Amino acid sequence: MKKLRAVILCASAMSSGFIVEELKKIAPENGVEIQVECFASLRYRYYDYSKVDLVMLAPQVKGQQSDIRKYLDEKGFAALPIMLIPMRDYGLMRGKPILELALKTVELS
């Protein structure tokens, strides 16, 4: 069984809660053990990135991607991949394509 530990950074960590629940539901059906949570992107400097394999960004915070990447690099997490969740999948709360992209992103990093 594959394992994935991820955080979704979102504007207020509210809408991403629905994505978290969808990922937790769909992961076991696809042979994945998942630990995922959401966190407000404005507070990204306060998150413990040592406990995740992947940072996922909600579409509405894609403008912060370069700042987050720079912060992660400075803090010793240069190898930690960042994945932008596609707007369509996020809006429709389509867990399976988000999970597939997350696994592919981690595999390629």
N, CA, C and O atoms as a printed pandas DataFrame, in Angstrom:
     atom_number atom_name residue_name chain_id  residue_number  x_coord  y_coord  z_coord
0              1         N          MET        A               1    0.841   -1.180    0.000
1              2        CA          MET        A               1    0.000    0.000    0.000
2              3         C          MET        A               1    0.889    1.248    0.000
3              4         O          MET        A               1    1.817    1.353    0.802
4              5         N          LYS        A               2    0.605    2.173   -0.887
5              6        CA          LYS        A               2    1.346    3.431   -0.944
6              7         C          LYS        A               2    0.945    4.305    0.232
7              8         O          LYS        A               2   -0.169    4.209    0.746
8              9         N          LYS        A               3    1.875    5.164    0.654
9             10        CA          LYS        A               3    1.595    6.094    1.746
10            11         C          LYS        A               3    1.841    7.511    1.259
11            12         O          LYS        A               3    2.776    7.764    0.499
12            13         N          LEU        A               4    0.997    8.430    1.701
13            14        CA          LEU        A               4    1.137    9.830    1.329
14            15         C          LEU        A               4    0.807   10.693    2.534
15            16         O          LEU        A               4   -0.232   10.534    3.174
16            17         N          ARG        A               5    1.721   11.615    2.826
17            18        CA          ARG        A               5    1.500   12.601    3.892
18            19         C          ARG        A               5    1.542   13.973    3.233
19            20         O          ARG        A               5    2.543   14.345    2.620
20            21         N          ALA        A               6    0.448   14.724    3.362
21            22        CA          ALA        A               6    0.370   15.991    2.640
22            23         C          ALA        A               6   -0.363   17.052    3.445
23            24         O          ALA        A               6   -1.111   16.758    4.377
24            25         N          VAL        A               7   -0.119   18.301    3.047
25            26        CA          VAL        A               7   -0.859   19.437    3.586
26            27         C          VAL        A               7   -1.393   20.224    2.395
27            28         O          VAL        A               7   -0.711   20.393    1.384
28            29         N          ILE        A               8   -2.620   20.699    2.538
29            30        CA          ILE        A               8   -3.204   21.586    1.536
30            31         C          ILE        A               8   -3.199   22.989    2.118
31            32         O          ILE        A               8   -3.810   23.246    3.155
32            33         N          LEU        A               9   -2.509   23.889    1.446
33            34        CA          LEU        A               9   -2.524   25.287    1.854
34            35         C          LEU        A               9   -3.626   25.986    1.065
35            36         O          LEU        A               9   -3.670   25.919   -0.163
36            37         N          CYS        A              10   -4.505   26.651    1.791
37            38        CA          CYS        A              10   -5.701   27.265    1.224
38            39         C          CYS        A              10   -5.842   28.664    1.823
39            40         O          CYS        A              10   -5.198   28.977    2.824
40            41         N          ALA        A              11   -6.668   29.493    1.226
41            42        CA          ALA        A              11   -6.835   30.865    1.712
42            43         C          ALA        A              11   -7.235   30.905    3.186
43            44         O          ALA        A              11   -6.630   31.634    3.973
44            45         N          SER        A              12   -8.234   30.140    3.556
45            46        CA          SER        A              12   -8.673   30.168    4.955
46            47         C          SER        A              12   -8.764   28.781    5.573
47            48         O          SER        A              12   -9.217   28.631    6.708
48            49         N          ALA        A              13   -8.336   27.769    4.832
49            50        CA          ALA        A              13   -8.382   26.374    5.289
50            51         C          ALA        A              13   -9.807   25.919    5.568
51            52         O          ALA        A              13  -10.041   25.087    6.445
52            53         N          MET        A              14  -10.752   26.467    4.824
53            54        CA          MET        A              14  -12.143   26.047    4.972
54            55         C          MET        A              14  -12.579   25.200    3.773
55            56         O          MET        A              14  -12.974   24.047    3.943
56            57         N          SER        A              15  -12.508   25.760    2.574
57            58        CA          SER        A              15  -12.934   24.998    1.396
58            59         C          SER        A              15  -12.055   23.771    1.186
59            60         O          SER        A              15  -12.522   22.745    0.692
60            61         N          SER        A              16  -10.797   23.877    1.555
61            62        CA          SER        A              16   -9.906   22.730    1.387
62            63         C          SER        A              16  -10.274   21.588    2.327
63            64         O          SER        A              16   -9.870   20.448    2.099
64            65         N          GLY        A              17  -11.026   21.876    3.368
65            66        CA          GLY        A              17  -11.500   20.827    4.267
66            67         C          GLY        A              17  -12.349   19.798    3.534
67            68         O          GLY        A              17  -12.316   18.612    3.859
68            69         N          PHE        A              18  -13.108   20.257    2.546
69            70        CA          PHE        A              18  -13.912   19.337    1.742
70            71         C          PHE        A              18  -13.010   18.433    0.895
71            72         O          PHE        A              18  -13.293   17.249    0.719
72            73         N          ILE        A              19  -11.931   19.002    0.381
73            74        CA          ILE        A              19  -10.977   18.214   -0.406
74            75         C          ILE        A              19  -10.287   17.185    0.490
75            76         O          ILE        A              19  -10.087   16.039    0.086
76            77         N          VAL        A              20   -9.928   17.595    1.698
77            78        CA          VAL        A              20   -9.303   16.675    2.661
78            79         C          VAL        A              20  -10.215   15.477    2.898
79            80         O          VAL        A              20   -9.767   14.332    2.844
80            81         N          GLU        A              21  -11.478   15.737    3.156
81            82        CA          GLU        A              21  -12.423   14.642    3.412
82            83         C          GLU        A              21  -12.574   13.741    2.192
83            84         O          GLU        A              21  -12.650   12.520    2.328
84            85         N          GLU        A              22  -12.617   14.330    1.013
85            86        CA          GLU        A              22  -12.735   13.538   -0.216
86            87         C          GLU        A              22  -11.492   12.671   -0.421
87            88         O          GLU        A              22  -11.604   11.508   -0.808
88            89         N          LEU        A              23  -10.313   13.232   -0.165
89            90        CA          LEU        A              23   -9.076   12.455   -0.304
90            91         C          LEU        A              23   -9.027   11.310    0.704
91            92         O          LEU        A              23   -8.600   10.205    0.369
92            93         N          LYS        A              24   -9.457   11.567    1.922
93            94        CA          LYS        A              24   -9.470   10.510    2.943
94            95         C          LYS        A              24  -10.437    9.395    2.573
95            96         O          LYS        A              24  -10.216    8.235    2.922
96            97         N          LYS        A              25  -11.506    9.744    1.869
97            98        CA          LYS        A              25  -12.491    8.746    1.458
98            99         C          LYS        A              25  -11.982    7.925    0.271
99           100         O          LYS        A              25  -12.129    6.703    0.246
100          101         N          ILE        A              26  -11.391    8.597   -0.699
101          102        CA          ILE        A              26  -11.007    7.946   -1.948
102          103         C          ILE        A              26   -9.684    7.182   -1.851
103          104         O          ILE        A              26   -9.486    6.207   -2.575
104          105         N          ALA        A              27   -8.786    7.603   -0.978
105          106        CA          ALA        A              27   -7.448    7.003   -0.896
106          107         C          ALA        A              27   -7.473    5.498   -0.625
107          108         O          ALA        A              27   -6.848    4.749   -1.376
108          109         N          PRO        A              28   -8.168    5.021    0.414
109          110        CA          PRO        A              28   -8.163    3.573    0.679
110          111         C          PRO        A              28   -8.717    2.753   -0.492
111          112         O          PRO        A              28   -8.269    1.635   -0.744
112          113         N          GLU        A              29   -9.689    3.321   -1.196
113          114        CA          GLU        A              29  -10.265    2.640   -2.356
114          115         C          GLU        A              29   -9.246    2.488   -3.483
115          116         O          GLU        A              29   -9.413    1.658   -4.376
116          117         N          ASN        A              30   -8.192    3.296   -3.430
117          118        CA          ASN        A              30   -7.155    3.280   -4.464
118          119         C          ASN        A              30   -5.820    2.773   -3.939
119          120         O          ASN        A              30   -4.778    3.010   -4.551
120          121         N          GLY        A              31   -5.848    2.073   -2.803
121          122        CA          GLY        A              31   -4.647    1.457   -2.260
122          123         C          GLY        A              31   -3.640    2.434   -1.682
123          124         O          GLY        A              31   -2.434    2.191   -1.721
124          125         N          VAL        A              32   -4.137    3.539   -1.146
125          126        CA          VAL        A              32   -3.249    4.560   -0.591
126          127         C          VAL        A              32   -3.625    4.840    0.859
127          128         O          VAL        A              32   -4.787    5.084    1.187
128          129         N          GLU        A              33   -2.618    4.798    1.710
129          130        CA          GLU        A              33   -2.790    5.221    3.103
130          131         C          GLU        A              33   -2.416    6.702    3.138
131          132         O          GLU        A              33   -1.292    7.071    2.800
132          133         N          ILE        A              34   -3.354    7.540    3.544
133          134        CA          ILE        A              34   -3.124    8.980    3.445
134          135         C          ILE        A              34   -3.276    9.685    4.786
135          136         O          ILE        A              34   -4.148    9.361    5.592
136          137         N          GLN        A              35   -2.402   10.654    4.996
137          138        CA          GLN        A              35   -2.526   11.604    6.100
138          139         C          GLN        A              35   -2.518   12.966    5.429
139          140         O          GLN        A              35   -1.516   13.359    4.831
140          141         N          VAL        A              36   -3.611   13.680    5.522
141          142        CA          VAL        A              36   -3.711   14.980    4.860
142          143         C          VAL        A              36   -4.494   15.930    5.746
143          144         O          VAL        A              36   -5.460   15.540    6.402
144          145         N          GLU        A              37   -4.065   17.174    5.754
145          146        CA          GLU        A              37   -4.761   18.206    6.512
146          147         C          GLU        A              37   -4.677   19.506    5.735
147          148         O          GLU        A              37   -3.892   19.634    4.796
148          149         N          CYS        A              38   -5.493   20.467    6.137
149          150        CA          CYS        A              38   -5.439   21.776    5.499
150          151         C          CYS        A              38   -4.931   22.811    6.496
151          152         O          CYS        A              38   -5.045   22.646    7.711
152          153         N          PHE        A              39   -4.369   23.880    5.943
153          154        CA          PHE        A              39   -3.750   24.919    6.759
154          155         C          PHE        A              39   -3.860   26.227    5.987
155          156         O          PHE        A              39   -3.711   26.241    4.766
156          157         N          ALA        A              40   -4.116   27.308    6.681
157          158        CA          ALA        A              40   -4.256   28.614    6.032
158          159         C          ALA        A              40   -2.923   29.057    5.429
159          160         O          ALA        A              40   -1.898   29.069    6.112
160          161         N          SER        A              41   -2.946   29.414    4.170
161          162        CA          SER        A              41   -1.703   29.761    3.472
162          163         C          SER        A              41   -1.039   31.018    4.027
163          164         O          SER        A              41    0.181   31.154    3.935
164          165         N          LEU        A              42   -1.795   31.915    4.585
165          166        CA          LEU        A              42   -1.189   33.123    5.159
166          167         C          LEU        A              42   -0.315   32.802    6.366
167          168         O          LEU        A              42    0.510   33.616    6.780
168          169         N          ARG        A              43   -0.500   31.623    6.919
169          170        CA          ARG        A              43    0.282   31.199    8.082
170          171         C          ARG        A              43    1.294   30.107    7.708
171          172         O          ARG        A              43    1.738   29.358    8.578
172          173         N          TYR        A              44    1.656   30.011    6.443
173          174        CA          TYR        A              44    2.527   28.918    5.986
174          175         C          TYR        A              44    3.850   28.854    6.729
175          176         O          TYR        A              44    4.458   27.787    6.808
176          177         N          ARG        A              45    4.304   29.960    7.270
177          178        CA          ARG        A              45    5.586   29.960    8.000
178          179         C          ARG        A              45    5.495   29.223    9.341
179          180         O          ARG        A              45    6.522   28.920    9.948
180          181         N          TYR        A              46    4.305   28.940    9.795
181          182        CA          TYR        A              46    4.110   28.306   11.104
182          183         C          TYR        A              46    3.814   26.812   11.014
183          184         O          TYR        A              46    3.584   26.169   12.038
184          185         N          TYR        A              47    3.816   26.258    9.823
185          186        CA          TYR        A              47    3.508   24.838    9.654
186          187         C          TYR        A              47    4.777   24.001    9.804
187          188         O          TYR        A              47    5.867   24.446    9.444
188          189         N          ASP        A              48    4.631   22.784   10.338
189          190        CA          ASP        A              48    5.756   21.859   10.502
190          191         C          ASP        A              48    5.859   20.971    9.257
191          192         O          ASP        A              48    5.195   19.938    9.173
192          193         N          TYR        A              49    6.678   21.369    8.307
193          194        CA          TYR        A              49    6.805   20.656    7.037
194          195         C          TYR        A              49    7.575   19.347    7.147
195          196         O          TYR        A              49    7.614   18.573    6.191
196          197         N          SER        A              50    8.179   19.094    8.283
197          198        CA          SER        A              50    8.916   17.836    8.447
198          199         C          SER        A              50    7.984   16.633    8.480
199          200         O          SER        A              50    8.442   15.497    8.354
200          201         N          LYS        A              51    6.692   16.862    8.646
201          202        CA          LYS        A              51    5.757   15.742    8.746
202          203         C          LYS        A              51    5.001   15.455    7.447
203          204         O          LYS        A              51    4.055   14.667    7.451
204          205         N          VAL        A              52    5.407   16.088    6.324
205          206        CA          VAL        A              52    4.709   15.845    5.061
206          207         C          VAL        A              52    5.676   15.508    3.929
207          208         O          VAL        A              52    6.859   15.844    3.969
208          209         N          ASP        A              53    5.128   14.829    2.916
209          210        CA          ASP        A              53    5.865   14.475    1.701
210          211         C          ASP        A              53    5.533   15.423    0.553
211          212         O          ASP        A              53    6.229   15.455   -0.462
212          213         N          LEU        A              54    4.455   16.197    0.728
213          214        CA          LEU        A              54    3.951   17.024   -0.365
214          215         C          LEU        A              54    3.181   18.215    0.184
215          216         O          LEU        A              54    2.426   18.098    1.150
216          217         N          VAL        A              55    3.388   19.363   -0.452
217          218        CA          VAL        A              55    2.596   20.561   -0.169
218          219         C          VAL        A              55    1.686   20.772   -1.374
219          220         O          VAL        A              55    2.159   20.904   -2.503
220          221         N          MET        A              56    0.382   20.801   -1.127
221          222        CA          MET        A              56   -0.578   21.065   -2.195
222          223         C          MET        A              56   -1.121   22.478   -2.003
223          224         O          MET        A              56   -1.426   22.890   -0.884
224          225         N          LEU        A              57   -1.238   23.206   -3.099
225          226        CA          LEU        A              57   -1.771   24.559   -3.039
226          227         C          LEU        A              57   -3.147   24.602   -3.680
227          228         O          LEU        A              57   -3.342   24.114   -4.793
228          229         N          ALA        A              58   -4.100   25.191   -2.967
229          230        CA          ALA        A              58   -5.418   25.428   -3.536
230          231         C          ALA        A              58   -5.269   26.480   -4.636
231          232         O          ALA        A              58   -4.382   27.330   -4.554
232          233         N          PRO        A              59   -6.115   26.437   -5.656
233          234        CA          PRO        A              59   -5.968   27.365   -6.781
234          235         C          PRO        A              59   -5.953   28.844   -6.384
235          236         O          PRO        A              59   -5.249   29.643   -7.000
236          237         N          GLN        A              60   -6.713   29.203   -5.375
237          238        CA          GLN        A              60   -6.814   30.613   -5.003
238          239         C          GLN        A              60   -5.555   31.167   -4.341
239          240         O          GLN        A              60   -5.464   32.374   -4.116
240          241         N          VAL        A              61   -4.590   30.319   -4.026
241          242        CA          VAL        A              61   -3.349   30.797   -3.399
242          243         C          VAL        A              61   -2.119   30.548   -4.282
243          244         O          VAL        A              61   -0.986   30.614   -3.806
244          245         N          LYS        A              62   -2.348   30.265   -5.558
245          246        CA          LYS        A              62   -1.211   29.979   -6.442
246          247         C          LYS        A              62   -0.246   31.154   -6.524
247          248         O          LYS        A              62    0.933   30.955   -6.818
248          249         N          GLY        A              63   -0.709   32.359   -6.276
249          250        CA          GLY        A              63    0.157   33.531   -6.286
250          251         C          GLY        A              63    1.210   33.521   -5.190
251          252         O          GLY        A              63    2.191   34.260   -5.267
252          253         N          GLN        A              64    1.019   32.698   -4.178
253          254        CA          GLN        A              64    1.976   32.589   -3.077
254          255         C          GLN        A              64    3.024   31.500   -3.310
255          256         O          GLN        A              64    3.928   31.323   -2.493
256          257         N          GLN        A              65    2.906   30.780   -4.408
257          258        CA          GLN        A              65    3.767   29.618   -4.633
258          259         C          GLN        A              65    5.252   29.970   -4.563
259          260         O          GLN        A              65    6.018   29.252   -3.920
260          261         N          SER        A              66    5.672   31.047   -5.202
261          262        CA          SER        A              66    7.108   31.377   -5.191
262          263         C          SER        A              66    7.583   31.762   -3.795
263          264         O          SER        A              66    8.705   31.425   -3.415
264          265         N          ASP        A              67    6.753   32.460   -3.025
265          266        CA          ASP        A              67    7.126   32.806   -1.645
266          267         C          ASP        A              67    7.249   31.553   -0.782
267          268         O          ASP        A              67    8.172   31.429    0.022
268          269         N          ILE        A              68    6.312   30.629   -0.958
269          270        CA          ILE        A              68    6.336   29.387   -0.186
270          271         C          ILE        A              68    7.555   28.553   -0.583
271          272         O          ILE        A              68    8.237   28.005    0.283
272          273         N          ARG        A              69    7.834   28.454   -1.886
273          274        CA          ARG        A              69    9.005   27.704   -2.352
274          275         C          ARG        A              69   10.285   28.292   -1.766
275          276         O          ARG        A              69   11.150   27.554   -1.294
276          277         N          LYS        A              70   10.406   29.604   -1.794
277          278        CA          LYS        A              70   11.594   30.271   -1.255
278          279         C          LYS        A              70   11.743   29.970    0.233
279          280         O          LYS        A              70   12.843   29.681    0.704
280          281         N          TYR        A              71   10.639   30.036    0.971
281          282        CA          TYR        A              71   10.660   29.753    2.407
282          283         C          TYR        A              71   11.105   28.312    2.664
283          284         O          TYR        A              71   11.964   28.063    3.510
284          285         N          LEU        A              72   10.517   27.370    1.932
285          286        CA          LEU        A              72   10.878   25.958    2.111
286          287         C          LEU        A              72   12.353   25.727    1.804
287          288         O          LEU        A              72   13.031   24.993    2.524
288          289         N          ASP        A              73   12.847   26.343    0.751
289          290        CA          ASP        A              73   14.265   26.207    0.397
290          291         C          ASP        A              73   15.155   26.737    1.517
291          292         O          ASP        A              73   16.144   26.104    1.886
292          293         N          GLU        A              74   14.797   27.901    2.054
293          294        CA          GLU        A              74   15.588   28.523    3.122
294          295         C          GLU        A              74   15.580   27.697    4.406
295          296         O          GLU        A              74   16.546   27.719    5.168
296          297         N          LYS        A              75   14.495   26.975    4.642
297          298        CA          LYS        A              75   14.354   26.194    5.877
298          299         C          LYS        A              75   14.820   24.751    5.730
299          300         O          LYS        A              75   14.620   23.943    6.637
300          301         N          GLY        A              76   15.434   24.419    4.606
301          302        CA          GLY        A              76   15.987   23.077    4.435
302          303         C          GLY        A              76   15.035   22.065    3.825
303          304         O          GLY        A              76   15.275   20.861    3.907
304          305         N          PHE        A              77   13.964   22.536    3.218
305          306        CA          PHE        A              77   12.988   21.638    2.597
306          307         C          PHE        A              77   12.987   21.797    1.076
307          308         O          PHE        A              77   11.933   21.754    0.441
308          309         N          ALA        A              78   14.166   21.977    0.504
309          310        CA          ALA        A              78   14.279   22.202   -0.941
310          311         C          ALA        A              78   13.741   21.027   -1.754
311          312         O          ALA        A              78   13.257   21.218   -2.870
312          313         N          ALA        A              79   13.821   19.821   -1.208
313          314        CA          ALA        A              79   13.361   18.631   -1.934
314          315         C          ALA        A              79   11.856   18.398   -1.801
315          316         O          ALA        A              79   11.308   17.525   -2.473
316          317         N          LEU        A              80   11.190   19.156   -0.954
317          318        CA          LEU        A              80    9.751   18.970   -0.733
318          319         C          LEU        A              80    8.978   19.537   -1.923
319          320         O          LEU        A              80    9.041   20.737   -2.190
320          321         N          PRO        A              81    8.249   18.676   -2.637
321          322        CA          PRO        A              81    7.527   19.166   -3.811
322          323         C          PRO        A              81    6.283   19.979   -3.446
323          324         O          PRO        A              81    5.635   19.749   -2.425
324          325         N          ILE        A              82    5.983   20.932   -4.319
325          326        CA          ILE        A              82    4.760   21.730   -4.216
326          327         C          ILE        A              82    3.919   21.414   -5.443
327          328         O          ILE        A              82    4.413   21.434   -6.570
328          329         N          MET        A              83    2.655   21.124   -5.215
329          330        CA          MET        A              83    1.734   20.796   -6.300
330          331         C          MET        A              83    0.568   21.768   -6.282
331          332         O          MET        A              83   -0.054   21.976   -5.240
332          333         N          LEU        A              84    0.271   22.359   -7.416
333          334        CA          LEU        A              84   -0.904   23.213   -7.537
334          335         C          LEU        A              84   -2.100   22.333   -7.900
335          336         O          LEU        A              84   -2.076   21.641   -8.918
336          337         N          ILE        A              85   -3.133   22.357   -7.077
337          338        CA          ILE        A              85   -4.336   21.571   -7.362
338          339         C          ILE        A              85   -5.061   22.229   -8.539
339          340         O          ILE        A              85   -5.352   23.424   -8.487
340          341         N          PRO        A              86   -5.357   21.473   -9.593
341          342        CA          PRO        A              86   -6.068   22.055  -10.732
342          343         C          PRO        A              86   -7.418   22.647  -10.307
343          344         O          PRO        A              86   -8.166   22.044   -9.537
344          345         N          MET        A              87   -7.703   23.837  -10.829
345          346        CA          MET        A              87   -8.908   24.558  -10.430
346          347         C          MET        A              87  -10.180   23.741  -10.655
347          348         O          MET        A              87  -11.074   23.734   -9.810
348          349         N          ARG        A              88  -10.258   23.067  -11.772
349          350        CA          ARG        A              88  -11.468   22.293  -12.081
350          351         C          ARG        A              88  -11.673   21.163  -11.063
351          352         O          ARG        A              88  -12.778   20.972  -10.554
352          353         N          ASP        A              89  -10.611   20.426  -10.775
353          354        CA          ASP        A              89  -10.721   19.326   -9.812
354          355         C          ASP        A              89  -11.041   19.854   -8.422
355          356         O          ASP        A              89  -11.817   19.246   -7.685
356          357         N          TYR        A              90  -10.444   20.986   -8.066
357          358        CA          TYR        A              90  -10.695   21.589   -6.751
358          359         C          TYR        A              90  -12.153   22.041   -6.650
359          360         O          TYR        A              90  -12.836   21.742   -5.670
360          361         N          GLY        A              91  -12.615   22.753   -7.657
361          362        CA          GLY        A              91  -13.979   23.278   -7.641
362          363         C          GLY        A              91  -15.036   22.192   -7.625
363          364         O          GLY        A              91  -16.079   22.342   -6.989
364          365         N          LEU        A              92  -14.768   21.100   -8.325
365          366        CA          LEU        A              92  -15.722   19.986   -8.383
366          367         C          LEU        A              92  -15.465   18.948   -7.298
367          368         O          LEU        A              92  -16.157   17.933   -7.218
368          369         N          MET        A              93  -14.456   19.213   -6.458
369          370        CA          MET        A              93  -14.076   18.311   -5.365
370          371         C          MET        A              93  -13.847   16.886   -5.866
371          372         O          MET        A              93  -14.360   15.922   -5.297
372          373         N          ARG        A              94  -13.074   16.775   -6.931
373          374        CA          ARG        A              94  -12.777   15.472   -7.531
374          375         C          ARG        A              94  -11.509   14.910   -6.898
375          376         O          ARG        A              94  -10.392   15.240   -7.296
376          377         N          GLY        A              95  -11.712   14.068   -5.920
377          378        CA          GLY        A              95  -10.598   13.534   -5.153
378          379         C          GLY        A              95   -9.668   12.628   -5.924
379          380         O          GLY        A              95   -8.454   12.680   -5.729
380          381         N          LYS        A              96  -10.211   11.797   -6.797
381          382        CA          LYS        A              96   -9.368   10.819   -7.490
382          383         C          LYS        A              96   -8.304   11.484   -8.365
383          384         O          LYS        A              96   -7.134   11.117   -8.250
384          385         N          PRO        A              97   -8.646   12.445   -9.237
385          386        CA          PRO        A              97   -7.578   13.059  -10.028
386          387         C          PRO        A              97   -6.584   13.852   -9.182
387          388         O          PRO        A              97   -5.405   13.936   -9.527
388          389         N          ILE        A              98   -7.049   14.428   -8.085
389          390        CA          ILE        A              98   -6.136   15.147   -7.186
390          391         C          ILE        A              98   -5.173   14.156   -6.542
391          392         O          ILE        A              98   -3.973   14.418   -6.461
392          393         N          LEU        A              99   -5.690   13.024   -6.086
393          394        CA          LEU        A              99   -4.853   11.986   -5.483
394          395         C          LEU        A              99   -3.841   11.449   -6.496
395          396         O          LEU        A              99   -2.665   11.285   -6.171
396          397         N          GLU        A             100   -4.289   11.178   -7.708
397          398        CA          GLU        A             100   -3.392   10.656   -8.747
398          399         C          GLU        A             100   -2.265   11.642   -9.047
399          400         O          GLU        A             100   -1.109   11.242   -9.187
400          401         N          LEU        A             101   -2.599   12.930   -9.147
401          402        CA          LEU        A             101   -1.580   13.946   -9.407
402          403         C          LEU        A             101   -0.619   14.064   -8.226
403          404         O          LEU        A             101    0.584   14.245   -8.416
404          405         N          ALA        A             102   -1.147   13.963   -7.016
405          406        CA          ALA        A             102   -0.299   14.035   -5.817
406          407         C          ALA        A             102    0.710   12.889   -5.799
407          408         O          ALA        A             102    1.894   13.105   -5.543
408          409         N          LEU        A             103    0.244   11.681   -6.069
409          410        CA          LEU        A             103    1.140   10.521   -6.082
410          411         C          LEU        A             103    2.194   10.649   -7.174
411          412         O          LEU        A             103    3.361   10.325   -6.957
412          413         N          LYS        A             104    1.786   11.119   -8.338
413          414        CA          LYS        A             104    2.726   11.302   -9.444
414          415         C          LYS        A             104    3.762   12.370   -9.091
415          416         O          LYS        A             104    4.946   12.209   -9.386
416          417         N          THR        A             105    3.320   13.458   -8.462
417          418        CA          THR        A             105    4.229   14.540   -8.080
418          419         C          THR        A             105    5.271   14.050   -7.090
419          420         O          THR        A             105    6.454   14.364   -7.227
420          421         N          VAL        A             106    4.844   13.283   -6.095
421          422        CA          VAL        A             106    5.780   12.758   -5.094
422          423         C          VAL        A             106    6.735   11.760   -5.741
423          424         O          VAL        A             106    7.928   11.748   -5.440
424          425         N          GLU        A             107    6.209   10.933   -6.623
425          426        CA          GLU        A             107    7.028    9.923   -7.302
426          427         C          GLU        A             107    8.112   10.570   -8.167
427          428         O          GLU        A             107    9.226   10.053   -8.248
428          429         N          LEU        A             108    7.800   11.681   -8.805
429          430        CA          LEU        A             108    8.742   12.346   -9.702
430          431         C          LEU        A             108    9.741   13.233   -8.978
431          432         O          LEU        A             108   10.740   13.650   -9.563
432          433         N          SER        A             109    9.480   13.524   -7.715
433          434        CA          SER        A             109   10.381   14.443   -6.994
434          435         C          SER        A             109   11.602   13.723   -6.451
435          436         O          SER        A             109   12.457   14.345   -5.822
